[in-house]
């Protein structure tokens, strides 16, 4: 392939037999020889490591850094403190669409690493300024119920980082930033490591019995956990409130981008809500399939796949807010009606402490 960014770990992925695919302008591993289902189950039952170096990093620092981020993002950083991470949204000013969903790593009093989705980094930087540091580091996400136990044998300080905590640590002489964050519904950490040391840290993590996993498993894991993906459950025409993520909005802040448009939607009520659907059998629904109730289309699937844990199909879809859990629906999959029912999310709930 040409025209794509490559990870600092590209050679490691190819040596492991990874299938490489384009994603967000990068060429990244979708699965290794073990396959997506085995990688998914390893994360649910043991530990895996993902290369998520395609995610953006924008360093915002200086005396005005906090005020700049407060004006831009929906959440309130004053709810947390240096040494913590926070999930937040950047909205379109005119219609409150979610331009990106973001994790902010608050390193020190006036130093923040803002982590956009890969293809949205330029837009986020245009909104907040700062310096992009994406290509200076790799990011390794070590996830799973045994992730910290296994990681402790090669990087004990990183293994000790708590959920949504952020610490600047050293792996030997290598400076790293470690956050207790992830995108799987499991416990774990994400480690930003300088490019020149990335391969050595990856090899050390794999050598302690942590299975490499690709973006295919990362997607099925986040779907089981009911986590949104920008471009599917968030994006153009989709607001924070429609996605059921009102908890990331700090209404008591005096201002943030898109506040007026979002407040207007709050006051009139949303026309649709993101909901979970469990389907019968192994055949999954896919994005853009119509959700039917009594032969009438009532919504559209945003993401769907087979759940390796539940062993049946699961999907997320935007539905009318009056639809209740337990409602029997069907999904039109290429002209075939796939029976299902509306269920609460997450589909698979785990202890992430």
N, C-alpha and C positions, 0 to 999 in steps of 0.2 A: 504494500500500500504506500501511497505517497500523499503528501499534503497534510499529514496528521502529526501532532506532537507525540513524542514517545516518552515513556516513563524512564527515570534513571535505573529502573529494575527490569528494563526490557529484555536484557540478555538472560537474566535469571528466569523470567517467565518462559522464554523460548527453550532454555535448557530443560525445563520441567515439562515441556510438551504442551504448553498452553495454547488454546485456540484464541487467536487475537482478533478483535473486532473494533470498528470505529465507535467511539462514544464521546459525545461532547467535544469533538475536535481532536480527540486523542485516540491512539491505538492501544487498547487495554485488553487484558485477559478476561474472557467471559467464562472459561472453565479450563481445568487441567484434565489430565487423563482419568482422574477419579470420577469426574462427572459432577454436574450441578447438584443432583439429589444427594450424593454421598457428602459433598462439601457442605450442603445445607444441614444435613443431619449431624455432621461433625461439629458445626457451630452450635446447634441446639444441645448436644450431649457432651461435648468436650471443648475443643478450641480450634480456631482457624485464624489465619492472617490474610488480610486483603491489602493489596496495593491500591490506595486511593489518592495517589499523587496527582491525578487529574483534577481533583478539587482545587479551587483557587485559594490563595492566601493574599490578603491585602493588609499590610502593616500600617496602622494609623497611630501616630504618636504625637506628643506635644501637649502644651497646656490646653489647647482647644479640642483635643481628641474626644473626650467624653461628651462635651456639648454637641459636637458634630454628629456623633452616633445617636445621641438622644433625639436630635431633630430628624434624623433619617429613618430610624427603625421604630416599629410598633411597640416593642417591649421596653421595659424600664430597667436600665442597667443599675439604677440605684437600689433595686431589689437584691442585687448581688454585691460583689466587691472584688478587688484584685485577688487573683488566684481562683476565680470561678469562671465557668462557661455559661452562656445563655443562648437559648433558641429564640429567634426573632424573625420578623418579616420586613421586607422593603416593598412598599406599595406604589402603584401608579397614582400620581396626584389626582388625575381626573376621574377615574372610575374605581379606585381602590383594588384593582387587580394586583395579585401577588407577583411582583417582578422577580423576586427570589426569596427563598427561605434560607436562613443563614444561621450558623453557629458563630458566636463571638467568644473568643478566648481572651479573657482579661488578664494579661500577664503581670503588669505592674501598674502603679497609679495612673500613668499617662501613656501606657503602651498596650495596644490591642491588636490581636490578629483576627481579622474578619475572614470567615471561611465561606465564600459563595459556592454555588454549583458551578461546574466547569465552564459551561457555555455562557454563564451570566457574569463572569468576573469583570469584564470590561464595563458593563452597565453599572455594576455595584461600585466599581472604582470611580466612575463618572459622578456618582451620587455622593460619595463620601471622601473622595481624594485618597491620600495615602500612597504607599509604594507597593506595587505588586512584587511578591517574593516567591511566587509559585515555582519558578524554575530553579530556585536556590536550594530546595529541599525535596525530599520524598515524604509521603505520609503513609504509615503502616497502621492498619486497624487490626488489633488483636482482640478477638471477640469469642465469647462462649463461657459456660459455667466453670470451666477449668482454665480459662485464659490466664488469669492472674497467677494461679498456682504454677502453671508451666512457665510463664514469662519470668517468674521470680528467680528461676535458675540462671538466667542470662542477663536480666536487667531488673534487679530487685526493687530499685527505687521507683521505676515506672510501674511495676506491679502493685505498689502501695498507693498509687494515686486514686483518690476516691471519686465517686460518681459526680460528674460535672465540676470537678476540681481541675485546676490547671497549674502545672509546676514546670519551672525551668530546671532541668536536671542534666547530669553528665553520664554518658555511657562510656566508661573509661575516661578518655580525654575529649570525647565528642559531645558538644553541647546539643541538647535536644529540648523540645517543648512537648510535654505529655499532658493530654487531657482525658478525663474519664468520660468520654463521649463515644458514640457509635451509631449505627443505623441498622441494627439487627434485632433489637428487643432483648439482647443479652448483655450481661456485664462485660466490661472490657475497657480498653484504652486506645487512643489514637496517638501515635508518636510521629512528630515532625523531626526528621533527621537530615542534616546537611547532605547534599547530593553525593559528595565524595565518600561518605561513610554508609550510604544507604544499602549497598549490596552486602557489606559485612554484617550489618544489623539484621537484614533479611535472612541471610544464611544462618546466623546464630539463632534466630527465632524458629526457623524451620527445623534446625538440628535438635531442638529440645522437644520435638514431638508435636508441634503445632502445624496443622495441615494448611497448605496454601489453598485459597478459595478465590474464585473469580466473581465477576460482576453479575453473572447469572444467579448464583446463590445469594449474593447480596440483595438482589431484587426480590427473590422469593421470600427471603427472611424478612425484609422490610414490609412486604405485603402481609405476611402472617401477623406481624406486629402492628398492622394498621397504620403504618407511617406513610405520609404522602411523598410523591415524587414530582418534582417540578416538571411541567410539561404534560402531566397527567392529572393529578389531583390539585395542583396549583399552577397558575399561569395566567395567560391572557383571558380576561372575562371571568376569572375565578377569584373570589375574595376570601379573606381569612375566615369570615363568618360562615360562608357557604361550605368551607372545608371543615367546619366544626372545631376551629382552632382559636376561638375567641379568647382563650386564656393567655395568648401571646400579645394581647392588646392592652396597653396601659392607658385606660381612658382618663386617668387623673393627670397624665402628662399634659402640659399646656398645648403642645403641638407635636406632630410628626407627619411625615409625608403621607398624603392620602387620608388624613384624619377626617376631614369634612365629608368626603364621599363615603367613607366607611360608616361614619355616624349616621348619615342619611339612610343607609341600608339597614343599620341596626334599628332605627326608629320606625321604618316602614315594615320591617320583617323580611327575612330572606325568602326567595322564591324556590330554593332548592337546598338540600343538605347532602353532604357526603355520607353514605351508609355502606355497611357491609352486607354481602350476600353470600350465603353458603349454598353451593349447588350440589346436586346429586351426581354420584359417579365420578370418574377420574377425568372426564373431558372438561377442560376449563373454558370459561368465557374469556373473551379478549377485549381489549380496549376498542371502543366505538360500537360495540354490540348494543342493541336496543333492549331495555328492560320493559317487560310487558306485564300488564295487570288486566285480566279480563279482555284480552285481545287488543288492548290499547297501550301504545307506547307511553311510558311515564318517566323514562329517564335513560341515561346512557352510561355504560360501563367505562370507567377510566383506567382500571388495571384489573387483570384477571390471570390466574394461573392455577396449577395443581399445587395443593399444599402437601409437602412431604410428611409433615407431622400428622395432619388430620386425615390424609389419604382421600381427599375429595377436592373438588374445585372450590376456590374462593375468589371473590371479586369485590371491588369497590365501585360505587356508582353514585351519581347525583340523582336524587329522587325528591319528590315533593315532601315538604316538611311534615305533612299530615300522615305519611306512611309510618306505621308502627312496627317495632320488632315482632317477628313471628309472621308477618304478612307473607303469604305465598305468592310468588311471582314466577315468571319464566324469562329466560334470556334468549333472544333470537341469535343463534350462532349459525350463520350461513344458511338460513332458512329452516333450521331445526330448532324446536323449542326445548331449551334446557331448563328443567324445573329447579327452583331454588326457593329460599326463604330469606327474609331480611333478618340479620342478626347483629348483636352489638360487636364493636371492635374494642380491643384487638381480637383477632381470631385465635391467636395463641398468646396467652398471657404468661410472662415469666418474671421471676424475681431478679431485678437488675441491680440489687444493692452491691 
